[in-house]
């Protein structure tokens, strides 16, 4: 034998996974994992069209399940598309008019709540910093000593 080290055979993770049966792998083929279900695409045939998604969003906003929808006008289809190439739903803000876009498959209100809170904070800050012009302090009259 020479002084050289012998080369180990290549044992990649893929080959070891394929050779050893994993009870979880059979379940994964039939049901998606809970962590994957949030990001996984719905099966073909159950996807709603853009107008159907808009109608669904309008119904949810009209029912006002979350108080966050009260700060927005009726949602409309946006020209902006999500990473899957589908049009997003635009929620126009009642205060500033900015359209907040949300992907059709996303039901989270967090971005709507955050914008509404920031918008209200900015509006309150503007109204307290500069009083409207033409306002005067009320003049207080002292009661007369004659009475």
C-alpha positions in Angstrom: 0.0 0.0 0.0 1.3 3.5 -0.9 1.3 6.5 1.4 -1.7 8.1 -0.4 -5.1 8.4 1.3 -7.9 6.5 -0.3 -10.7 8.5 -1.7 -14.0 8.0 0.0 -17.0 7.1 -2.0 -19.4 10.1 -2.6 -22.3 9.8 -0.2 -24.5 12.8 -0.8 -27.6 13.5 1.1 -29.8 12.7 -1.9 -28.4 9.2 -2.3 -28.7 8.5 1.4 -32.3 9.7 1.5 -33.2 7.6 -1.6 -31.6 4.5 -0.1 -33.2 4.8 3.4 -36.9 4.8 3.6 -38.4 7.6 5.6 -41.9 7.2 7.0 -42.5 11.0 6.6 -41.7 10.9 2.9 -44.7 8.8 2.1 -47.0 11.2 4.0 -45.4 14.2 2.2 -46.3 12.8 -1.2 -50.0 12.7 -0.2 -50.4 15.7 2.1 -48.5 18.9 2.1 -46.7 19.8 5.3 -48.3 22.6 7.4 -45.4 24.9 6.7 -45.7 24.3 2.9 -49.5 24.8 2.7 -49.2 28.6 3.3 -46.8 29.0 0.3 -48.0 26.2 -1.9 -50.1 27.0 -5.0 -53.7 25.7 -4.8 -54.4 22.7 -7.0 -55.5 23.5 -10.6 -59.2 24.0 -11.0 -59.7 25.7 -7.6 -57.9 28.9 -8.5 -60.3 31.9 -8.8 -60.0 34.3 -11.7 -59.0 37.9 -11.1 -62.6 39.2 -11.3 -63.7 36.5 -8.9 -60.9 37.4 -6.5 -62.0 41.0 -6.7 -65.6 40.1 -5.9 -64.5 38.0 -3.0 -62.3 40.9 -1.6 -65.2 43.3 -2.0 -67.6 41.0 -0.1 -65.0 40.7 2.7 -64.5 44.5 2.9 -68.3 45.1 2.8 -68.8 42.7 5.7 -65.9 44.4 7.6 -64.8 41.3 9.4 -61.7 43.2 10.4 -61.9 46.9 11.5 -58.9 47.5 9.2 -61.2 47.6 6.1 -63.1 50.6 7.5 -60.2 52.9 6.6 -60.4 51.9 2.9 -62.8 52.5 0.0 -64.1 49.6 -2.1 -61.2 47.4 -3.3 -60.4 47.4 -7.1 -58.2 45.3 -9.4 -54.7 46.8 -9.5 -52.5 46.9 -12.6 -49.7 45.6 -10.4 -49.1 41.8 -10.6 -47.8 39.4 -8.0 -45.0 36.9 -8.4 -47.4 34.4 -10.0 -48.4 36.9 -12.7 -51.9 37.6 -11.2 -53.3 41.0 -10.7 -53.3 42.3 -7.1 -56.2 43.9 -5.2 -55.9 47.6 -4.5 -57.4 49.1 -1.4 -57.7 52.9 -1.7 -57.1 54.7 1.6 -60.0 57.0 2.7 -57.5 59.5 4.3 -54.7 59.9 1.7 -56.0 58.1 -1.4 -53.0 55.8 -1.6 -53.7 52.4 -3.1 -52.4 49.6 -0.9 -51.9 46.5 -3.0 -52.4 43.0 -1.7 -51.9 39.7 -3.5 -55.2 37.9 -4.3 -54.3 34.8 -2.3 -53.2 36.8 0.8 -55.9 37.3 3.5 -53.7 39.1 6.0 -54.7 42.6 6.9 -51.4 43.6 8.5 -50.3 45.9 5.7 -53.7 47.6 5.6 -53.6 48.1 9.4 -50.0 49.4 9.3 -50.8 51.9 6.6 -54.0 53.1 8.3 -52.2 53.6 11.6 -49.4 55.6 9.9 -51.8 57.6 7.9 -53.9 58.5 11.0 -50.7 59.4 12.9 -49.5 61.7 10.2 -52.9 63.4 9.9 -53.1 63.9 13.7 -49.5 65.3 13.7 -50.4 67.8 10.9 -53.5 69.0 12.7 -51.7 69.6 16.0 -48.6 71.3 14.7 -50.3 74.1 12.7 -53.6 75.6 13.8 -56.0 76.7 11.1 -55.5 80.3 10.0 -57.9 82.9 11.3 -58.5 81.4 14.7 -58.1 83.5 17.8 -57.8 82.7 21.4 -61.1 83.3 23.2 -61.2 86.5 25.2 -62.1 85.9 28.9 -64.1 88.6 30.6 -63.6 89.1 34.3 -66.8 89.6 36.3 -67.4 93.2 37.2 -67.3 94.3 40.8 -70.4 96.5 40.4 -72.8 93.6 40.9 
